[in-house]
Amino acid sequence: QVQLVESGGGLVQPGGSLRLSCAASGSIFRIKAMGWYRQDPGNQRELLAAITSGGSTNYADSVEGRFTISRDNAKNTVYLQMGSLKPEDTAVYYCSVEAIVVGEGLRRYWGQGTQVTVSS
């Protein structure tokens, strides 16, 4: 099993910044892709950013140039640096990892979600 613990959400004013963290732990053999999603009421979960084990990244058009995803492989942690935040960025943010787990093979795991609210 893999546990993902997210942190860093909260309330921020428009134009502000936040940094989300997501640390993975458990019987992990190797983590492949890591990513950040968000979901607000009435909408589907949206992929925002992803990063491969080699460091290649891709972003949704809605956050390109404002958000940066990074990872620390030694700590099994993925980060999302968010800048120039807008009210429409308000949502619950989830991290997700594709991990090879001892005895279970390759599976996708999700964090518990952290609320980000952008409001003045």
Backbone as a ProteinNet text record, in pm:
[ID]
protein_1_A
[PRIMARY]
QVQLVESGGGLVQPGGSLRLSCAASGSIFRIKAMGWYRQDPGNQRELLAAITSGGSTNYADSVEGRFTISRDNAKNTVYLQMGSLKPEDTAVYYCSVEAIVVGEGLRRYWGQGTQVTVSS
[TERTIARY]
82.9	0	86.2	28.4	95.4	4.4	62.1	-12.3	43.2	-47.3	-10	-63.7	24.2	-16	11.5	-96.1	-85.5	-81.7	-19.6	-18	1.4	-30	-1.9	-122.2	-240.6	-358.2	-397.5	-496.5	-544	-610.7	-624.1	-688.6	-580.7	-594.8	-497.4	-572.2	-519.1	-581.2	-548.7	-633.2	-602.8	-466.5	-392.7	-258.1	-152	-193.2	-99.5	-45.4	32.8	99.1	77.3	83.3	79.4	166.8	218.8	296.1	235.2	194.1	140.5	249.7	243	335.5	256.5	313.4	250.5	360	362.5	465.1	406.9	475.3	431.6	513.8	447	516.6	450.4	522.4	469.5	568.8	519.7	604.8	630.6	697.9	719.2	848.8	838.4	958.7	1010	917.8	954.5	831.4	847.5	740.6	769	669.5	685.7	628	516.2	461	395.9	402.3	334.9	258.4	146	66.3	-22.6	-76.3	-171.5	-299.9	-412.4	-545.1	-621.9	-733.5	-823.6	-967.1	-1055.3	-1197.2	-1277.6	-1371.1	-1464.2	-1605.1	-1698.5	-1833.2	-1895.8	-1948	-2017	-1929.1	-1799.7	-1707.9	-1628	-1576	-1493.1	-1354.3	-1285.4	-1148.4	-1061.7	-982.1	-903.8	-754.9	-683.6	-538.7	-475.7	-394.5	-328.3	-185	-112.2	30	77	173.7	230.3	379.8	451.3	595.5	637.4	723	769.8	887.4	929.4	1044.1	1170.7	1174.6	1290.6	1284.8	1172.1	1161.2	1087.3	1037.6	959.1	824.2	779.2	656.1	556.8	431	329.8	221.3	155.7	59.9	-69.2	-176.9	-302.7	-290	-361.6	-356.5	-396	-487.1	-540.7	-436.6	-327.2	-227.2	-87.4	-71.9	58.9	113.3	237.3	300.1	274.8	178.3	148.2	185.2	173.2	200.8	326.2	401.3	520.1	518.5	530.9	538.1	683.8	719.9	854.2	847.3	955.7	957.1	1094.4	1094.9	1217.8	1212.6	1284.9	1276.9	1330.3	1427	1482.2	1379.2	1285.6	1183.4	1046.9	1038.4	909.9	802.9	841	752.7	737.6	615.2	587.3	532.9	567.5	528.5	452.3	368.3	302.7	314.9	399.6	412.4	311	220.5	112.6	130	125.2	138	29	20.7	-82.1	-219	-252.1	-376	-499	-600.1	-725.6	-840.2	-950.8	-1065.4	-1109.1	-1095.6	-1136.5	-1042.2	-931.4	-843.2	-894	-997	-1053.7	-1107.4	-1060.1	-1099.6	-1031.1	-1065.8	-989.8	-881.7	-759.9	-645.5	-600.7	-576.5	-537.7	-404.6	-319	-201.3	-229.2	-155.1	-168.6	-32.8	-5.3	119.8	92.8	176	179.3	301.4	277.1	385.9	386.8	508	526	542.4	449.1	445.5	483.8	562.4	606.5	485	477	368.9	241.5	234.3	109.1	128.4	251.9	273.8	244.7	216.4	196	51.1	31.3	-102.4	-99.8	-217.7	-231.8	-289.8	-234	-279.5	-314.3	-407.6	-456.1	-436.8	-408.2	-407	-548.6	-558.5	-689.1	-751.5	-672.8	-722.1	-694.9	-665.8	-645.2	-716.1	-787.5	-867.5	-779.8	-797	-734.9	-847.7	-848.8	-950.8	-882.2	-919	-861.9	-972.3	-956.2	-1061.8	-1004	-1062.6	-1022.2	-1113.6
-120.3	0	125.2	231.1	360.7	464.3	547.4	658.1	788.5	878.1	1010.4	1114.9	1199.8	1304.8	1439.4	1514.8	1645.9	1755.4	1866	1981.9	2107.7	2222.3	2349.8	2425.7	2366.8	2438.8	2548.4	2627.5	2733.7	2844.6	2958.2	3076.6	3174.6	3224.9	3320.1	3424.3	3543.2	3649.9	3633.6	3686.8	3684	3745.7	3679.9	3723.6	3664	3596.4	3538	3403.8	3342.9	3216.2	3116.7	2990	2880.9	2769.4	2689.6	2572.4	2450	2355	2229	2123.1	2035.9	1923.7	1794.7	1687.2	1555.3	1452.5	1391.4	1293.5	1153.4	1065.3	925.6	838.2	742.2	647.8	511	407.3	272.4	179.7	67.1	-36.8	-7.2	103.4	152.8	97.6	34.5	-7.5	107.1	166.4	279.7	362.8	494.5	584.1	628.4	615	658.7	800	816.9	951.3	1002.4	1133.1	1200.7	1318	1351.2	1458	1526.2	1638.3	1715.8	1735.3	1717.3	1734.9	1832.1	1880.4	1956	1928.5	1954.9	1931.4	2032.4	2098.4	2182.9	2127.3	2168.4	2110.2	2121	2012.2	2010.9	1983.8	1973.3	1948.7	1820.9	1768.9	1649.7	1686.6	1586.6	1607.4	1638.5	1743.7	1796.4	1776.1	1720.5	1708.6	1845.6	1890.4	2020.3	2008.8	1914.8	1903.8	1763.3	1716.8	1584.3	1589.8	1499.7	1492.7	1345.9	1310.5	1172.5	1150.4	1026	995.2	1060.7	1090.5	1156.6	1307.7	1360.8	1505.6	1578.2	1506.1	1571.2	1612.8	1731.8	1786.6	1821.5	1823.7	1878.8	1942.7	2044	2126	2143.6	2160.9	2201.2	2346.2	2380.7	2517.7	2619.4	2578.8	2671.3	2715	2638.5	2671.8	2691.3	2665.6	2681.6	2822.3	2829.1	2957.7	3013.2	2958.1	3005.7	2902.1	2775.7	2666.2	2591.7	2542	2462.3	2336	2222	2095.1	2051.7	1994.3	1942.6	1822.5	1748.7	1631.6	1612.2	1551.6	1513.2	1361.7	1293.1	1146.7	1085.2	1149.3	1095.8	1098.1	1191.6	1205.3	1152.6	1099.9	1053.4	1161.4	1282.9	1397.7	1474.9	1520	1604	1736.8	1842.1	1977.9	2044.7	2139.8	2224.7	2368	2444.6	2586.6	2661.1	2730.9	2799.5	2950	3021.9	3166.3	3233.6	3365.9	3444.9	3379.5	3342.2	3268.4	3352.9	3286.3	3350.2	3285.9	3357.1	3295.5	3164.4	3152.8	3028.4	2911	2936.8	2827.8	2762.4	2819	2761.8	2621.7	2524.8	2384.6	2300.5	2172.9	2075.6	2019.5	2022.1	1977	1839.5	1749.6	1612.5	1579.4	1509.9	1454.3	1308.9	1260.9	1123.1	1072	947	886.2	750.4	715.3	579	512.1	411.5	350.2	199.7	146.4	1.7	-35.8	-114.1	-150.6	-296	-323.1	-460.1	-551.2	-653.9	-750.6	-711.4	-587.8	-542.9	-491.8	-468	-418.5	-270.1	-226	-83.6	-46.1	54.6	103.7	254.6	315.4	459.7	481.6	581.3	616.8	764.5	799.1	936.7	988.7	1118.7	1184.5	1214.6	1267.5	1292.3	1423	1506.6	1635	1746.6	1864.1	1982.4	2099.9	2176.6	2286.8	2408.2	2464.1	2591.8	2689.6	2801.2	2903.5	3035.1	3091.3	3218.7	3323.2	3413.6	3511.5	3631.9	3748.5	3868.9	3892.2
0	0	0	-54.2	-59.5	4.6	87.1	146.5	90.9	55.4	6	103.4	151.1	244.4	179.8	162.5	99	204.5	170.4	258.2	174.8	235	171.1	119.5	124.7	79.1	176.1	135	222.8	145.2	213.4	156	111.1	-10.9	-64.8	-146.9	-150.9	-228.9	-376.8	-462.8	-606.9	-634.7	-722.2	-753.1	-663.8	-558.8	-463.7	-508.3	-417.4	-446.7	-334.4	-369	-272.8	-325.5	-232.4	-270.8	-205.2	-287.1	-238.1	-237.6	-137.2	-127.8	-112.8	-160.8	-148.9	-130.1	-13	20.1	17.4	-52.7	-62.8	29.8	91.9	179	166.7	210.7	204.5	138.5	93.2	33.7	-113.6	-135.7	-271.7	-327.6	-444.3	-514.4	-602.3	-675.8	-760.2	-793.5	-796.9	-839.5	-982	-1065.9	-1204.1	-1217.1	-1280.4	-1298.7	-1170.4	-1151.5	-1040.7	-1099.2	-1039.3	-1096.7	-996.2	-1038.9	-959.1	-1039.5	-972.5	-1028.7	-939.5	-990.4	-905.1	-946.7	-851.6	-876.7	-796.7	-861.8	-789.7	-809.1	-724.4	-728.9	-866.6	-914.8	-1042.5	-1162.4	-1138.1	-1249.7	-1228.8	-1339.3	-1330.7	-1279.5	-1228.4	-1184.8	-1306.8	-1294.1	-1406.6	-1380.8	-1477.2	-1466.9	-1490.7	-1395.4	-1406.7	-1455.5	-1396.2	-1426.4	-1393.7	-1470.5	-1448	-1470.8	-1402.8	-1416.4	-1415.6	-1510.2	-1518.3	-1422.6	-1411.1	-1325.5	-1377.9	-1506.5	-1564.8	-1560.1	-1512.8	-1496.8	-1607.7	-1706.1	-1811.1	-1754.9	-1795.5	-1740.9	-1850.8	-1814.9	-1903.7	-1818	-1876.3	-1803.4	-1881.8	-1808	-1869.6	-1915.7	-2021.4	-2072.8	-1965.7	-1876.8	-1777.2	-1674.1	-1660.7	-1558.8	-1617.4	-1745.7	-1811.2	-1785.7	-1740.9	-1715	-1575.8	-1504.1	-1368	-1261.6	-1295.6	-1201.3	-1246.2	-1148.2	-1177.3	-1092.5	-1158.4	-1087.1	-1077.1	-963.6	-944.7	-850.4	-842.3	-755.6	-695.1	-578.3	-510.5	-496.6	-582.5	-584.2	-455.2	-392.6	-267.9	-155.3	-164.6	-60.3	-105.6	-228.8	-283.7	-270.8	-304.2	-285	-415.1	-438.9	-555	-503.9	-574.9	-536.5	-650.1	-613.2	-712	-663.6	-729.1	-700.2	-784.8	-717.7	-787.2	-771	-882.2	-878.2	-959.4	-943.2	-1015	-1000.8	-878.8	-856	-883.5	-935.4	-973.5	-894.5	-878.6	-808.9	-872	-1002.2	-1069	-1042	-973.6	-930.3	-801.7	-742.4	-620.9	-647.7	-569.5	-588.5	-480.6	-479.2	-401	-492.4	-444.2	-522.4	-472.7	-567.8	-536.5	-603	-531.5	-596.4	-631.7	-728.6	-773.8	-816.7	-784.7	-827.6	-888.4	-983.8	-1036.7	-974.7	-894.7	-819.6	-836.9	-840.8	-837.7	-691.3	-643.1	-501.8	-486.8	-387.2	-361.1	-345.1	-428.6	-419.2	-491.8	-546.3	-608.8	-750.5	-793.1	-926.8	-939	-1062.6	-1090.5	-1063.5	-980.3	-949.8	-936	-944.7	-923.1	-783.7	-717	-582.3	-578.1	-487.3	-474.9	-333.3	-324.7	-196.2	-150.6	-28.1	31.9	-15.5	-79.3	-127.8	-29.1	-81.6	0.5	-65	15.9	-36.8	-64	-182	-217.2	-249	-178.9	-199.7	-233.6	-347.8	-391.4	-383	-288.4	-264.2	-191.6	-219.8	-147.8	-27.9
[MASK]
++++++++++++++++++++++++++++++++++++++++++++++++++++++++++++++++++++++++++++++++++++++++++++++++++++++++++++++++++++++++

